[in-house]
Amino acid sequence: MFQCGDLVKIKDNTAISSLAGSTGIIIRNLGTDATHIVTGENEQDSFYYEVNVTAQGNQILLDRELTLLRKA
C-alpha cells in the first residue's frame, strides 16, 4: 500500500497509455474498488490512488498500475 508523498512510476500497462512511464506523487488513497473480489491474493491491487503526475495534473490510478520509486 502506498502512502501520501510516495514517489511512483506509472507502469506501461496502465489503462491510460499516455501516462505510461510517467512519474508522480501519491496525493491520497481513495479507497478500494467495490467491484474487486478479494480472494486473499493481490489484495493491494484493489486500491485507487490520486496521483499528481508530472505535466499531467492529478489522475486516479489503481495500485497495480504503479511502481514505488521512493517512500515519503
C-alpha positions in Angstrom: 0.0 0.0 0.0 1.3 3.5 -0.9 1.4 6.4 1.5 0.8 10.1 0.8 4.0 11.6 -0.6 5.4 8.4 -2.1 7.2 8.8 -5.5 5.8 6.3 -8.0 6.3 5.4 -11.7 3.3 4.5 -13.8 3.7 1.1 -15.4 3.5 0.6 -19.2 0.3 -1.5 -18.9 -1.8 1.4 -17.4 -5.3 1.9 -18.7 -4.3 5.5 -19.8 -1.5 4.8 -22.3 -0.4 8.5 -22.4 0.6 8.2 -18.7 2.9 5.1 -19.2 6.4 5.7 -17.9 5.5 9.0 -16.1 6.4 9.7 -12.5 4.1 11.1 -9.9 3.5 11.6 -6.2 0.7 9.9 -4.3 -1.7 12.6 -3.0 -4.1 10.3 -1.2 -5.7 6.8 -1.0 -9.2 6.9 -2.4 -10.2 3.5 -1.1 -10.9 0.1 -2.5 -12.6 -0.9 -5.8 -16.0 -2.1 -4.8 -16.2 -4.4 -7.9 -12.9 -6.2 -6.9 -13.5 -9.7 -5.4 -10.9 -10.2 -2.6 -9.5 -13.7 -2.8 -6.7 -13.3 -0.4 -4.0 -12.7 -3.0 -3.2 -9.4 -4.6 -5.5 -7.6 -2.2 -3.4 -4.4 -2.7 -4.5 -4.3 -6.3 -7.9 -3.0 -5.4 -6.9 0.4 -4.0 -7.3 3.6 -6.0 -4.9 6.5 -5.5 -5.0 10.1 -6.5 -1.6 10.7 -8.1 -0.1 14.1 -9.1 1.6 13.1 -12.4 4.3 15.3 -13.8 2.9 17.7 -16.5 -0.5 15.8 -16.5 -2.1 17.0 -13.2 -3.9 14.7 -10.8 -5.0 11.3 -12.0 -6.8 8.4 -10.4 -4.9 5.1 -10.8 -5.1 1.6 -9.4 -2.3 0.2 -7.2 -1.4 -2.4 -9.9 -0.6 0.5 -12.3 2.1 1.9 -10.1 5.6 1.0 -9.0 7.2 2.5 -5.9 10.3 4.6 -6.6 10.8 6.2 -3.2 8.9 6.2 0.2 7.9 9.6 1.6 
